[in-house]
Amino acid sequence: MVMASDPPAFIVNLDLNALPLKSFPRFTPLGIVVVYLIVWIYFTFSESSAWQATPGKRILRIYVTDLGGRRLTLARAALRNVARILSGFVLVGYFLAGFTEKKQALHDILAGCLVLRRP
């Protein structure tokens, strides 16, 4: 049984003395899944909250809505953030925002979302 506090389950080559100062330990497949899950939960719950944004988006005065300008449901925010991972893998998903009328990235189009600026 692997415990969440068991570092070897998440990191390969844990011998930090053998690593140069600038390099980081490599994550195991389980570690990668855990990191993606934590990031997905963070973005999903932040964007479906009353804030409609992560703390970073709030600082930039932007927020996420559905196409009708309403707050995202948890399901729509979850879909958007699964699709956001897809946009990150293909990279073209983010560049698409520069060429669409509503400045939507691939994940925004797939989830029916908009990122707007607060007045």
N, CA, C and O atoms as a MOPAC input file, in Angstrom:
PM7 MOZYME 1SCF
protein

 N      0.84500 1    -1.18300 1     0.00000 1
 C      0.00000 1     0.00000 1     0.00000 1
 C      0.89100 1     1.24700 1     0.00000 1
 O      1.82300 1     1.35400 1     0.79800 1
 N      0.59900 1     2.17100 1    -0.88800 1
 C      1.39300 1     3.39200 1    -1.01300 1
 C      0.70400 1     4.50300 1    -0.22900 1
 O     -0.47300 1     4.79000 1    -0.44900 1
 N      1.41900 1     5.10400 1     0.65600 1
 C      0.87900 1     6.22300 1     1.44100 1
 C      1.16400 1     7.52800 1     0.70600 1
 O      2.14800 1     7.62900 1    -0.02600 1
 N      0.30900 1     8.52200 1     0.90000 1
 C      0.49100 1     9.81500 1     0.24900 1
 C      1.77800 1    10.49900 1     0.70200 1
 O      2.32500 1    11.33600 1    -0.01600 1
 N      2.25600 1    10.14900 1     1.88200 1
 C      3.46300 1    10.79000 1     2.39200 1
 C      4.72500 1    10.01500 1     2.03700 1
 O      5.79900 1    10.31200 1     2.56000 1
 N      4.61000 1     9.03900 1     1.16400 1
 C      5.74700 1     8.20500 1     0.78000 1
 C      6.43000 1     8.82700 1    -0.44000 1
 O      6.00800 1     8.55500 1    -1.56500 1
 N      7.47600 1     9.65700 1    -0.26100 1
 C      8.09800 1    10.35200 1    -1.39400 1
 C      8.55500 1     9.44200 1    -2.53700 1
 O      8.40400 1     9.83500 1    -3.69400 1
 N      9.10500 1     8.24900 1    -2.28000 1
 C      9.51700 1     7.42700 1    -3.41800 1
 C      8.38300 1     7.05000 1    -4.36000 1
 O      8.63100 1     6.69100 1    -5.51200 1
 N      7.14800 1     7.12400 1    -3.89000 1
 C      6.01600 1     6.83100 1    -4.76400 1
 C      5.79700 1     7.94900 1    -5.77600 1
 O      5.17100 1     7.72700 1    -6.81200 1
 N      6.30300 1     9.14400 1    -5.49200 1
 C      6.06900 1    10.29500 1    -6.34500 1
 C      7.31500 1    10.78300 1    -7.07200 1
 O      7.19900 1    11.47100 1    -8.08700 1
 N      8.49800 1    10.44600 1    -6.58200 1
 C      9.72800 1    10.98700 1    -7.15400 1
 C     10.70300 1     9.85200 1    -7.45000 1
 O     10.87200 1     8.94200 1    -6.63800 1
 N     11.33900 1     9.91200 1    -8.61000 1
 C     12.36900 1     8.96000 1    -9.00300 1
 C     13.72600 1     9.56700 1    -8.65700 1
 O     13.87600 1    10.78800 1    -8.70800 1
 N     14.70500 1     8.75800 1    -8.30900 1
 C     16.05700 1     9.22600 1    -7.97300 1
 C     16.02700 1    10.25500 1    -6.84400 1
 O     16.36200 1    11.42400 1    -7.03700 1
 N     15.62900 1     9.80300 1    -5.69000 1
 C     15.46400 1    10.71200 1    -4.56700 1
 C     16.78100 1    11.14000 1    -3.93500 1
 O     16.77500 1    11.96600 1    -3.02200 1
 N     17.92100 1    10.60000 1    -4.39500 1
 C     19.21900 1    10.94700 1    -3.81800 1
 C     19.56900 1    12.37800 1    -4.20700 1
 O     20.14200 1    12.61700 1    -5.27000 1
 N     19.22300 1    13.32600 1    -3.34100 1
 C     19.42100 1    14.73700 1    -3.64500 1
 C     20.89300 1    15.12900 1    -3.68500 1
 O     21.24100 1    16.13500 1    -4.30200 1
 N     21.77100 1    14.35100 1    -3.03500 1
 C     23.19900 1    14.64700 1    -3.07000 1
 C     23.78900 1    14.38500 1    -4.45100 1
 O     24.80000 1    14.98700 1    -4.81300 1
 N     23.17700 1    13.50300 1    -5.22100 1
 C     23.68900 1    13.16500 1    -6.54500 1
 C     23.18800 1    14.12900 1    -7.62400 1
 O     23.64700 1    14.06600 1    -8.76500 1
 N     22.26800 1    15.00600 1    -7.28500 1
 C     21.69300 1    15.91600 1    -8.26600 1
 C     22.43000 1    17.24500 1    -8.28800 1
 O     22.80700 1    17.75600 1    -7.23300 1
 N     22.64300 1    17.81700 1    -9.47100 1
 C     23.18900 1    19.16400 1    -9.52900 1
 C     22.19500 1    20.15200 1    -8.90200 1
 O     21.00100 1    19.86100 1    -8.81900 1
 N     22.67100 1    21.27900 1    -8.47700 1
 C     21.84300 1    22.25600 1    -7.78400 1
 C     20.65600 1    22.72500 1    -8.62400 1
 O     19.58800 1    22.99900 1    -8.07600 1
 N     20.82400 1    22.82200 1    -9.93600 1
 C     19.78300 1    23.37000 1   -10.79900 1
 C     18.74600 1    22.34800 1   -11.24800 1
 O     17.73100 1    22.73800 1   -11.82500 1
 N     18.95600 1    21.07500 1   -11.01100 1
 C     17.99500 1    20.09400 1   -11.51200 1
 C     17.07400 1    19.62000 1   -10.39700 1
 O     17.41500 1    19.67200 1    -9.21500 1
 N     15.91700 1    19.16300 1   -10.80100 1
 C     14.91300 1    18.68700 1    -9.87200 1
 C     14.73300 1    17.18500 1   -10.04600 1
 O     15.01200 1    16.65700 1   -11.12300 1
 N     14.27500 1    16.48700 1    -9.01600 1
 C     13.97700 1    15.05800 1    -9.18100 1
 C     12.85100 1    14.86700 1   -10.19300 1
 O     11.96300 1    15.71200 1   -10.30500 1
 N     12.88900 1    13.78100 1   -10.91500 1
 C     11.82800 1    13.46900 1   -11.88300 1
 C     10.64700 1    12.85600 1   -11.14200 1
 O     10.83300 1    12.08400 1   -10.20200 1
 N      9.43700 1    13.19600 1   -11.56100 1
 C      8.24400 1    12.61300 1   -10.97300 1
 C      7.95500 1    11.24700 1   -11.57700 1
 O      8.24600 1    11.00900 1   -12.74900 1
 N      7.39100 1    10.36200 1   -10.79400 1
 C      6.90900 1     9.07000 1   -11.28700 1
 C      5.56200 1     9.31700 1   -11.96500 1
 O      4.99400 1    10.39900 1   -11.81800 1
 N      5.04300 1     8.34000 1   -12.70000 1
 C      3.71000 1     8.51000 1   -13.29700 1
 C      2.64100 1     8.82100 1   -12.24200 1
 O      1.75700 1     9.64300 1   -12.48600 1
 N      2.71200 1     8.18100 1   -11.08600 1
 C      1.75800 1     8.47600 1   -10.01500 1
 C      1.90100 1     9.91800 1    -9.54000 1
 O      0.89900 1    10.58500 1    -9.28600 1
 N      3.11300 1    10.39900 1    -9.41900 1
 C      3.34100 1    11.78100 1    -9.00800 1
 C      2.77700 1    12.76700 1   -10.00500 1
 O      2.21400 1    13.79000 1    -9.61400 1
 N      2.91800 1    12.47700 1   -11.29000 1
 C      2.38300 1    13.34600 1   -12.34300 1
 C      0.86200 1    13.39500 1   -12.25800 1
 O      0.26600 1    14.46700 1   -12.36300 1
 N      0.23700 1    12.24000 1   -12.06900 1
 C     -1.22600 1    12.18700 1   -11.94900 1
 C     -1.69100 1    12.99200 1   -10.73800 1
 O     -2.67100 1    13.73200 1   -10.82400 1
 N     -0.99800 1    12.85200 1    -9.62200 1
 C     -1.37200 1    13.59000 1    -8.40800 1
 C     -1.23900 1    15.09300 1    -8.63100 1
 O     -2.11900 1    15.85200 1    -8.22700 1
 N     -0.16400 1    15.53200 1    -9.26000 1
 C      0.03200 1    16.96400 1    -9.52300 1
 C     -1.06500 1    17.49000 1   -10.44100 1
 O     -1.64600 1    18.53900 1   -10.16300 1
 N     -1.36300 1    16.77200 1   -11.54300 1
 C     -2.42900 1    17.20200 1   -12.44600 1
 C     -3.77300 1    17.24400 1   -11.72600 1
 O     -4.56700 1    18.15300 1   -11.96600 1
 N     -4.04000 1    16.28900 1   -10.85800 1
 C     -5.29600 1    16.25000 1   -10.12000 1
 C     -5.42300 1    17.45300 1    -9.18100 1
 O     -6.48500 1    18.07000 1    -9.10100 1
 N     -4.35400 1    17.78000 1    -8.48000 1
 C     -4.36800 1    18.93400 1    -7.57800 1
 C     -4.59200 1    20.22500 1    -8.35900 1
 O     -5.38600 1    21.06900 1    -7.94200 1
 N     -3.90700 1    20.38600 1    -9.47700 1
 C     -4.06200 1    21.58500 1   -10.30200 1
 C     -5.48100 1    21.66200 1   -10.86200 1
 O     -6.08000 1    22.73800 1   -10.88300 1
 N     -6.02000 1    20.53800 1   -11.31200 1
 C     -7.36900 1    20.49000 1   -11.86800 1
 C     -8.39800 1    20.88800 1   -10.80700 1
 O     -9.30700 1    21.66900 1   -11.08800 1
 N     -8.26100 1    20.36100 1    -9.60700 1
 C     -9.18000 1    20.69700 1    -8.50500 1
 C     -9.09400 1    22.18900 1    -8.18800 1
 O    -10.12000 1    22.84700 1    -8.01500 1
 N     -7.87800 1    22.72200 1    -8.11100 1
 C     -7.67400 1    24.14600 1    -7.80000 1
 C     -8.39600 1    25.03800 1    -8.81100 1
 O     -9.16200 1    25.92000 1    -8.42100 1
 N     -8.16100 1    24.81700 1   -10.09100 1
 C     -8.77100 1    25.65200 1   -11.12000 1
 C    -10.28300 1    25.44400 1   -11.19300 1
 O    -11.03000 1    26.41200 1   -11.33500 1
 N    -10.73700 1    24.21000 1   -11.09800 1
 C    -12.16600 1    23.90900 1   -11.19600 1
 C    -12.95500 1    24.58800 1   -10.08600 1
 O    -13.95600 1    25.25300 1   -10.35700 1
 N    -12.52200 1    24.43200 1    -8.84500 1
 C    -13.25800 1    25.02200 1    -7.73800 1
 C    -13.11800 1    26.54400 1    -7.70300 1
 O    -14.06100 1    27.23500 1    -7.31700 1
 N    -11.97500 1    27.07500 1    -8.09400 1
 C    -11.80600 1    28.53500 1    -8.11400 1
 C    -12.69900 1    29.17900 1    -9.16600 1
 O    -13.34300 1    30.19200 1    -8.89300 1
 N    -12.74500 1    28.60800 1   -10.35200 1
 C    -13.49800 1    29.21600 1   -11.44300 1
 C    -15.00600 1    29.02000 1   -11.31700 1
 O    -15.77400 1    29.76600 1   -11.92400 1
 N    -15.44300 1    28.02600 1   -10.53900 1
 C    -16.87700 1    27.83800 1   -10.32100 1
 C    -17.34200 1    28.50700 1    -9.02200 1
 O    -18.52400 1    28.44400 1    -8.68400 1
 N    -16.43600 1    29.13300 1    -8.30600 1
 C    -16.78000 1    29.81400 1    -7.05400 1
 C    -17.43700 1    31.16200 1    -7.34000 1
 O    -17.57500 1    31.56100 1    -8.49700 1
 N    -17.83700 1    31.85000 1    -6.29500 1
 C    -18.42800 1    33.18300 1    -6.43900 1
 C    -17.42900 1    34.16300 1    -7.06400 1
 O    -17.83600 1    35.11500 1    -7.73000 1
 N    -16.14300 1    33.94100 1    -6.85800 1
 C    -15.11500 1    34.80000 1    -7.45800 1
 C    -15.05700 1    34.64000 1    -8.97000 1
 O    -14.74200 1    35.59300 1    -9.68200 1
 N    -15.35900 1    33.44000 1    -9.46800 1
 C    -15.26500 1    33.08600 1   -10.88300 1
 C    -13.83200 1    33.18400 1   -11.40200 1
 O    -13.61700 1    33.38500 1   -12.59700 1
 N    -12.87000 1    33.04400 1   -10.52700 1
 C    -11.47000 1    33.21500 1   -10.91700 1
 C    -10.54900 1    32.63800 1    -9.85700 1
 O    -10.93200 1    32.46100 1    -8.70000 1
 N     -9.33600 1    32.35300 1   -10.27800 1
 C     -8.27600 1    32.00300 1    -9.33400 1
 C     -7.74700 1    33.30200 1    -8.73600 1
 O     -8.05500 1    34.37100 1    -9.26300 1
 N     -6.97400 1    33.25600 1    -7.67200 1
 C     -6.39500 1    34.49300 1    -7.14100 1
 C     -5.58300 1    35.26800 1    -8.18900 1
 O     -5.62000 1    36.49800 1    -8.21200 1
 N     -4.85900 1    34.56300 1    -9.04400 1
 C     -4.09100 1    35.23500 1   -10.09500 1
 C     -4.97500 1    35.95200 1   -11.09700 1
 O     -4.66200 1    37.06600 1   -11.51500 1
 N     -6.07400 1    35.32800 1   -11.48600 1
 C     -7.02200 1    35.98900 1   -12.39400 1
 C     -7.63600 1    37.20500 1   -11.71300 1
 O     -7.84600 1    38.23300 1   -12.35700 1
 N     -7.92600 1    37.10100 1   -10.42700 1
 C     -8.49400 1    38.25800 1    -9.70400 1
 C     -7.52800 1    39.43600 1    -9.71100 1
 O     -7.94600 1    40.58100 1    -9.88600 1
 N     -6.24800 1    39.16300 1    -9.52400 1
 C     -5.24600 1    40.23100 1    -9.55400 1
 C     -5.23400 1    40.90200 1   -10.92900 1
 O     -5.09700 1    42.12100 1   -11.03000 1
 N     -5.37600 1    40.10300 1   -11.97500 1
 C     -5.39900 1    40.63700 1   -13.33800 1
 C     -6.77200 1    41.17800 1   -13.73700 1
 O     -6.95400 1    41.67300 1   -14.85000 1
 N     -7.73800 1    41.08000 1   -12.81700 1
 C     -9.09600 1    41.56000 1   -13.01800 1
 C     -9.78800 1    40.86900 1   -14.18500 1
 O    -10.49900 1    41.51700 1   -14.95300 1
 N     -9.58700 1    39.56500 1   -14.32600 1
 C    -10.30100 1    38.77900 1   -15.32200 1
 C    -11.07400 1    37.68000 1   -14.60300 1
 O    -10.73100 1    37.29100 1   -13.48700 1
 N    -12.11600 1    37.18800 1   -15.25600 1
 C    -12.93500 1    36.13900 1   -14.67000 1
 C    -13.50400 1    35.26400 1   -15.77500 1
 O    -13.47400 1    35.63500 1   -16.94900 1
 N    -14.02800 1    34.09400 1   -15.39300 1
 C    -14.51500 1    33.10400 1   -16.34900 1
 C    -16.02900 1    32.99300 1   -16.21900 1
 O    -16.55700 1    32.87400 1   -15.11400 1
 N    -16.72500 1    33.03200 1   -17.35400 1
 C    -18.18400 1    32.88500 1   -17.37600 1
 C    -18.58200 1    31.87300 1   -18.44100 1
 O    -17.75700 1    31.43400 1   -19.24300 1
 N    -19.86600 1    31.50900 1   -18.43400 1
 C    -20.36500 1    30.73600 1   -19.56700 1
 C    -20.70200 1    31.72800 1   -20.67900 1
 O    -20.49300 1    32.92900 1   -20.51100 1
 N    -21.20800 1    31.25800 1   -21.78700 1
 C    -21.47300 1    32.14700 1   -22.92700 1
 C    -22.56300 1    33.17000 1   -22.63600 1
 O    -22.66500 1    34.18400 1   -23.32600 1
 N    -23.38500 1    32.90600 1   -21.60800 1
 C    -24.43400 1    33.85100 1   -21.23400 1
 C    -23.99600 1    34.83400 1   -20.17100 1
 O    -24.80700 1    35.64200 1   -19.71800 1
 N    -22.73300 1    34.79400 1   -19.75700 1
 C    -22.23000 1    35.70600 1   -18.74700 1
 C    -22.49100 1    35.24800 1   -17.32200 1
 O    -22.23700 1    35.99700 1   -16.37800 1
 N    -22.99600 1    34.02200 1   -17.14900 1
 C    -23.29300 1    33.50000 1   -15.81600 1
 C    -22.09400 1    32.76500 1   -15.23500 1
 O    -21.17800 1    32.36600 1   -15.95400 1
 N    -22.12100 1    32.59500 1   -13.91500 1
 C    -21.07200 1    31.84200 1   -13.22800 1
 C    -21.06800 1    30.40400 1   -13.72800 1
 O    -22.12100 1    29.83400 1   -14.01300 1
 N    -19.86800 1    29.81700 1   -13.83300 1
 C    -19.74900 1    28.43900 1   -14.29500 1
 C    -20.30300 1    27.47600 1   -13.25700 1
 O    -20.12700 1    27.67200 1   -12.05400 1
 N    -20.97000 1    26.43900 1   -13.73400 1
 C    -21.34100 1    25.34900 1   -12.84700 1
 C    -20.08400 1    24.53100 1   -12.56700 1
 O    -19.09200 1    24.65100 1   -13.28600 1
 N    -20.11900 1    23.72000 1   -11.55000 1
 C    -18.97000 1    22.87900 1   -11.24400 1
 C    -18.66500 1    21.93800 1   -12.40700 1
 O    -17.50000 1    21.68800 1   -12.71700 1
 N    -19.70500 1    21.41900 1   -13.04700 1
 C    -19.50900 1    20.50100 1   -14.17800 1
 C    -18.85200 1    21.20800 1   -15.36200 1
 O    -17.95100 1    20.65400 1   -15.99200 1
 N    -19.29600 1    22.42900 1   -15.67000 1
 C    -18.71300 1    23.16800 1   -16.80200 1
 C    -17.26400 1    23.55800 1   -16.49800 1
 O    -16.40600 1    23.49400 1   -17.37900 1
 N    -16.99100 1    23.96200 1   -15.25800 1
 C    -15.61900 1    24.29800 1   -14.86600 1
 C    -14.73100 1    23.06700 1   -14.93500 1
 O    -13.57500 1    23.15500 1   -15.34900 1
 N    -15.26700 1    21.91600 1   -14.53100 1
 C    -14.50500 1    20.66600 1   -14.60300 1
 C    -14.18100 1    20.32200 1   -16.05400 1
 O    -13.05000 1    19.95100 1   -16.37000 1
 N    -15.17500 1    20.44500 1   -16.93800 1
 C    -14.96300 1    20.18300 1   -18.36800 1
 C    -13.93200 1    21.14800 1   -18.94100 1
 O    -13.04100 1    20.73200 1   -19.68200 1
 N    -14.04200 1    22.42900 1   -18.60600 1
 C    -13.09900 1    23.42800 1   -19.11200 1
 C    -11.67000 1    23.08300 1   -18.72300 1
 O    -10.74900 1    23.24100 1   -19.52400 1
 N    -11.48200 1    22.61300 1   -17.49700 1
 C    -10.13300 1    22.34500 1   -17.02500 1
 C     -9.57600 1    21.01100 1   -17.49300 1
 O     -8.35800 1    20.84200 1   -17.54800 1
 N    -10.43800 1    20.06200 1   -17.83100 1
 C     -9.96500 1    18.85400 1   -18.50900 1
 C     -9.51600 1    19.24200 1   -19.91800 1
 O     -8.45900 1    18.81600 1   -20.38400 1
 N    -10.33200 1    20.05500 1   -20.58800 1
 C     -9.98900 1    20.52200 1   -21.93400 1
 C     -8.74900 1    21.41600 1   -21.91300 1
 O     -7.99300 1    21.44500 1   -22.88400 1
 N     -8.53000 1    22.14900 1   -20.80900 1
 C     -7.34000 1    23.01000 1   -20.68700 1
 C     -6.06600 1    22.17500 1   -20.69000 1
 O     -5.04600 1    22.59100 1   -21.23900 1
 N     -6.12600 1    21.00900 1   -20.08100 1
 C     -4.97700 1    20.10000 1   -20.11200 1
 C     -4.71700 1    19.66700 1   -21.55400 1
 O     -3.56700 1    19.59200 1   -21.98500 1
 N     -5.78400 1    19.38300 1   -22.29500 1
 C     -5.66200 1    19.03500 1   -23.71600 1
 C     -5.04900 1    20.19500 1   -24.49600 1
 O     -4.16700 1    19.97800 1   -25.32700 1
 N     -5.49900 1    21.41700 1   -24.24200 1
 C     -4.93700 1    22.59400 1   -24.92200 1
 C     -3.45000 1    22.72500 1   -24.63700 1
 O     -2.68000 1    23.13200 1   -25.50800 1
 N     -3.04700 1    22.38300 1   -23.42400 1
 C     -1.63700 1    22.45800 1   -23.06000 1
 C     -0.80000 1    21.43500 1   -23.79300 1
 O      0.35300 1    21.70100 1   -24.13400 1
 N     -1.37000 1    20.26200 1   -24.04100 1
 C     -0.62000 1    19.21800 1   -24.74600 1
 C     -0.43000 1    19.55900 1   -26.21200 1
 O      0.64500 1    19.32900 1   -26.76700 1
 N     -1.46000 1    20.10500 1   -26.84800 1
 C     -1.35300 1    20.38000 1   -28.28000 1
 C     -0.86000 1    21.79400 1   -28.57300 1
 O     -0.52700 1    22.09900 1   -29.71800 1
 N     -0.80800 1    22.66100 1   -27.56300 1
 C     -0.33300 1    24.04500 1   -27.64700 1
 C     -1.12300 1    24.92200 1   -28.60100 1
 O     -1.29800 1    26.11200 1   -28.33800 1
 N     -1.59700 1    24.36800 1   -29.69000 1
 C     -2.38100 1    25.15000 1   -30.64200 1
 C     -3.64600 1    25.66000 1   -29.96000 1
 O     -4.18500 1    26.69500 1   -30.35200 1
 N     -4.12000 1    24.95100 1   -28.95100 1
 C     -5.33100 1    25.33500 1   -28.24000 1
 C     -5.25300 1    26.72100 1   -27.64800 1
 O     -6.24300 1    27.45200 1   -27.66300 1
 N     -4.09600 1    27.10400 1   -27.12400 1
 C     -3.93200 1    28.44300 1   -26.56500 1
 C     -3.76600 1    29.49000 1   -27.66000 1
 O     -4.29900 1    30.59200 1   -27.53300 1
 N     -3.04900 1    29.17700 1   -28.72300 1
 C     -2.84600 1    30.12600 1   -29.81700 1
 C     -4.14400 1    30.44300 1   -30.54400 1
 O     -4.28000 1    31.50400 1   -31.15200 1
 N     -5.08500 1    29.53000 1   -30.48000 1
 C     -6.37500 1    29.71800 1   -31.13100 1
 C     -7.08000 1    30.97500 1   -30.62000 1
 O     -7.85300 1    31.59000 1   -31.35500 1
 N     -6.82300 1    31.35900 1   -29.37800 1
 C     -7.46000 1    32.54400 1   -28.79100 1
 C     -7.12100 1    33.82000 1   -29.56600 1
 O     -7.91400 1    34.76200 1   -29.57900 1
 N     -5.98300 1    33.85900 1   -30.19600 1
 C     -5.59200 1    35.03600 1   -30.97300 1
 C     -6.32500 1    35.16600 1   -32.29000 1
 O     -6.24300 1    36.20200 1   -32.94900 1
 N     -7.04600 1    34.11800 1   -32.68400 1
 C     -7.67800 1    34.11500 1   -33.99800 1
 C     -9.18900 1    33.95900 1   -33.96000 1
 O     -9.82900 1    33.93100 1   -35.01100 1
 N     -9.77400 1    33.85700 1   -32.77000 1
 C    -11.22500 1    33.72400 1   -32.68200 1
 C    -11.84500 1    35.07000 1   -32.32400 1
 O    -11.20100 1    35.91100 1   -31.69700 1
 N    -13.09600 1    35.26600 1   -32.72700 1
 C    -13.77600 1    36.54500 1   -32.51800 1
 C    -13.90200 1    36.89000 1   -31.03500 1
 O    -13.72600 1    38.04600 1   -30.65100 1
 N    -14.20200 1    35.90300 1   -30.20900 1
 C    -14.38600 1    36.14600 1   -28.77700 1
 C    -13.12200 1    35.87000 1   -27.96700 1
 O    -13.16000 1    35.83400 1   -26.73700 1
 N    -12.01000 1    35.67700 1   -28.66000 1
 C    -10.70900 1    35.42100 1   -28.01700 1
 C    -10.76600 1    34.18200 1   -27.11200 1
 O    -10.26600 1    34.19600 1   -25.98700 1
 N    -11.38600 1    33.11200 1   -27.63000 1
 C    -11.51500 1    31.86700 1   -26.88100 1
 C    -10.41400 1    30.89400 1   -27.26600 1
 O    -10.12600 1    30.69400 1   -28.44600 1
 N     -9.80700 1    30.29600 1   -26.26200 1
 C     -8.86800 1    29.20200 1   -26.49900 1
 C     -9.68900 1    27.93500 1   -26.76300 1
 O    -10.90700 1    27.93300 1   -26.58300 1
 N     -9.03000 1    26.87400 1   -27.18400 1
 C     -9.71400 1    25.62400 1   -27.50600 1
 C    -10.56500 1    25.13600 1   -26.33400 1
 O    -11.70600 1    24.71700 1   -26.52700 1
 N    -10.01500 1    25.18900 1   -25.12200 1
 C    -10.75500 1    24.68900 1   -23.96700 1
 C    -11.98100 1    25.55300 1   -23.66100 1
 O    -12.97600 1    25.04500 1   -23.14300 1
 N    -11.92500 1    26.83600 1   -23.97100 1
 C    -13.08800 1    27.70600 1   -23.78200 1
 C    -14.17800 1    27.38200 1   -24.80400 1
 O    -15.36500 1    27.38000 1   -24.47700 1
 N    -13.76900 1    27.11200 1   -26.03000 1
 C    -14.73400 1    26.75500 1   -27.07900 1
 C    -15.40700 1    25.42800 1   -26.73000 1
 O    -16.63000 1    25.31300 1   -26.81700 1
 N    -14.62000 1    24.43100 1   -26.33600 1
 C    -15.17900 1    23.11100 1   -26.01600 1
 C    -16.12800 1    23.16500 1   -24.83000 1
 O    -17.11700 1    22.43200 1   -24.80700 1
 N    -15.85900 1    24.00300 1   -23.85800 1
 C    -16.69400 1    24.08900 1   -22.65000 1
 C    -17.74000 1    25.19200 1   -22.72900 1
 O    -18.57300 1    25.30500 1   -21.83000 1
 N    -17.72000 1    26.00600 1   -23.77800 1
 C    -18.66700 1    27.10000 1   -23.90100 1
 C    -18.43400 1    28.18000 1   -22.85200 1
 O    -19.36000 1    28.59200 1   -22.15400 1
 N    -17.19100 1    28.63200 1   -22.75100 1
 C    -16.81300 1    29.62400 1   -21.72900 1
 C    -16.16600 1    30.84800 1   -22.36100 1
 O    -15.69800 1    30.82000 1   -23.49900 1
 N    -16.15700 1    31.92000 1   -21.58200 1
 C    -15.47700 1    33.15100 1   -21.96400 1
 C    -14.63300 1    33.62300 1   -20.80600 1
 O    -15.00000 1    33.42900 1   -19.64700 1
 N    -13.50300 1    34.24500 1   -21.10600 1
 C    -12.69900 1    34.92700 1   -20.09000 1
 C    -12.85000 1    36.40700 1   -20.35500 1
 O    -12.49300 1    36.90600 1   -21.42200 1
 N    -13.39400 1    37.10900 1   -19.35100 1
 C    -13.70200 1    38.53600 1   -19.50800 1
 C    -12.91000 1    39.37700 1   -18.53300 1
 O    -12.42400 1    38.88500 1   -17.51400 1
 N    -12.78700 1    40.66100 1   -18.86000 1
 C    -12.09100 1    41.60800 1   -17.98200 1
 C    -13.12700 1    42.39100 1   -17.18100 1
 O    -14.13800 1    42.84100 1   -17.71900 1
 N    -12.85600 1    42.54500 1   -15.88100 1
 C    -13.75100 1    43.33300 1   -15.02100 1
 C    -13.54700 1    44.81000 1   -15.32600 1
 O    -12.42700 1    45.24600 1   -15.59200 1
 N    -14.64200 1    45.58400 1   -15.28800 1
 C    -14.50800 1    47.03000 1   -15.55500 1
 C    -13.77900 1    47.75200 1   -14.43600 1
 O    -13.58500 1    48.96500 1   -14.50700 1

